Each structure stands twice: as C-alpha cells, then as structure tokens.
Amino acid sequence: MKYAQIKDDEWFSPKMKGHKMACCDCGLVHHMDFKIVKGQVFIRPKRARNLTAQFRKTISRGGK
C-alpha cells in the first residue's frame, strides 16, 4: 500500500474520513477521521493493526 509522503512541518489537506497516516520511522499506521464543530477541529485516530504490519514489512525491505 502506498502512502503520501509528507515532509516534517509541511501542511497538507487530509480526507475528512478514512485518512490513513503512517510513520516512516516506526511504521505505525492510523486511520484518521476529522470534523469541524463551531470552528474547532477534532481528530479521531484509530490504530490500523493490519496496515501497520504490511507497512512495516515494506519498510524493513527498504521500500516505502
């Protein structure tokens, strides 16, 4: 599975529901949902165990 590569301190526009984010250092992947209520942004992360396992296999082989 491919993930968008975002550089440190870079702004990006995520999908409001089902956004997937992976850490390139440890390979942990989260599904993230976002909502805005009265101008306040809320983020709901949930660990994606299966995607984490797949991504960690990929990065251990030197790919991303």
C-alpha positions as CSV (number, residue, x, y, z in Angstrom):
1,M,0.0,0.0,0.0
2,K,1.3,3.5,-0.9
3,Y,1.1,6.5,1.4
4,A,1.5,10.1,0.6
5,Q,5.0,11.3,1.7
6,I,4.6,14.4,3.8
7,K,7.8,16.3,4.9
8,D,8.3,17.5,8.5
9,D,6.4,20.7,9.3
10,E,4.5,20.6,5.9
11,W,0.8,21.4,5.8
12,F,-1.5,19.1,3.8
13,S,-5.2,18.6,3.3
14,P,-6.4,15.2,4.6
15,K,-9.5,13.4,3.6
16,M,-12.2,14.1,6.2
17,K,-12.9,10.4,6.8
18,G,-10.7,7.4,6.3
19,H,-7.4,9.3,6.0
20,K,-4.5,6.9,6.6
21,M,-1.3,8.1,8.1
22,A,1.9,6.1,8.5
23,C,5.1,7.0,10.5
24,C,8.1,6.4,8.3
25,D,10.3,5.9,11.4
26,C,8.4,3.2,13.2
27,G,5.8,2.1,10.6
28,L,2.7,2.6,12.8
29,V,-0.4,3.3,10.7
30,H,-3.6,5.0,11.8
31,H,-7.0,5.6,10.2
32,M,-7.9,9.2,11.0
33,D,-11.3,11.0,10.8
34,F,-11.6,14.7,11.1
35,K,-14.6,17.0,11.8
36,I,-15.0,20.7,12.5
37,V,-17.6,21.9,15.1
38,K,-18.0,25.6,15.6
39,G,-14.6,26.3,14.1
40,Q,-12.8,23.7,16.3
41,V,-11.1,20.8,14.5
42,F,-11.4,17.3,16.0
43,I,-9.2,14.4,15.0
44,R,-10.1,10.7,15.8
45,P,-7.2,8.3,15.3
46,K,-7.6,4.6,15.4
47,R,-4.6,2.2,15.1
48,A,-4.7,0.1,11.9
49,R,-3.0,-3.2,13.0
50,N,-3.2,-5.0,9.7
51,L,-1.9,-2.0,7.7
52,T,0.8,-1.4,10.3
53,A,2.1,-5.0,9.8
54,Q,2.0,-4.7,6.0
55,F,3.8,-1.3,6.0
56,R,6.5,-2.5,8.5
57,K,7.3,-5.4,6.2
58,T,7.6,-2.9,3.3
59,I,9.9,-0.5,5.1
60,S,12.1,-3.4,6.6
61,R,12.8,-4.3,2.9
62,G,13.9,-0.8,2.1
63,G,10.8,0.3,0.2
64,K,8.1,2.8,1.1
